Amino acid sequence: MTTLIIIVVVASLGGYLLRKRFEPHSTVEVVSGRCSAADVRLDAEQMANAATIAAVGLRRGVVPRAIAVALAVALQESKLRNLDHQGKRNDHDSIGLFQQRPSQGWGSEEQILDPRYAADRFYTALLRVKGWEKMRVTEAGQRVQRSAYPEAYQKWAADAEVLASAFAGQSQAVVTCTADEPPGEPTIDAVERQLTRDFARKTPKMAKDGHFLRVPAEDPTTAWQFAHWLVAHSPGLGITTVTVAGRRWSPGNDPWQLAATPPADANNITVQIAS
């Protein structure tokens, strides 16, 4: 039976410019907030970028290990921030989440500054490395990045594996975020577009009803992938409530609680994002 995700959404563009897949980057306001996944603590910008990197991997069908390598590299290279040029003294023309270089054939500046494009290029390079699956995180990352500090990625391996498990849907009810300020002008269309752009062909057909966005998931694992992505992007999109598999998330000290009304079917998932 198809698992049903119902998303009630009041969403805001907030700090995210919604673009077509691999459309050129533009400077946007960064939304402030605090997020965590188990004991991994990030700010709102970092967690949203982590969710996007994972979503690109999921739509490509990579294993969670590949997502962990990508996240460890991005944590080391940019602290999960989509960095523009930091000056000529900062490693030449390195930019973006993975500090990829236009001069080295990674793409144009505009392309690399699109997190989706950058992540896609990283996965392409990683999957070309023979035997990367058996390597340590730092070794696999180094084969792609060719960094002057080849062991630097390993210190992020544990955090990256926690994040990868959450965004791959292997861990449940672990991602949470709290925005530092309320969203601007929320729209349901913003959430739908952003979800579609991150997951691309993996995105199921969604149905909008006012502030509700209904999303069918094939199974509980996929449902948790969407749910954790939605929470990770909640500060920028104005998402205030997510209910999935009988658990209800909202910002606060106890973010994932039992839903007041459990779904009739144990596999039905309801994600609620309301004003």
Order of alpha helices (4+ residues) and beta strands (2+ residues): beta-beta-beta-alpha-alpha-alpha-alpha-alpha-alpha-beta-alpha-beta-beta-alpha-alpha-beta-beta-beta-beta
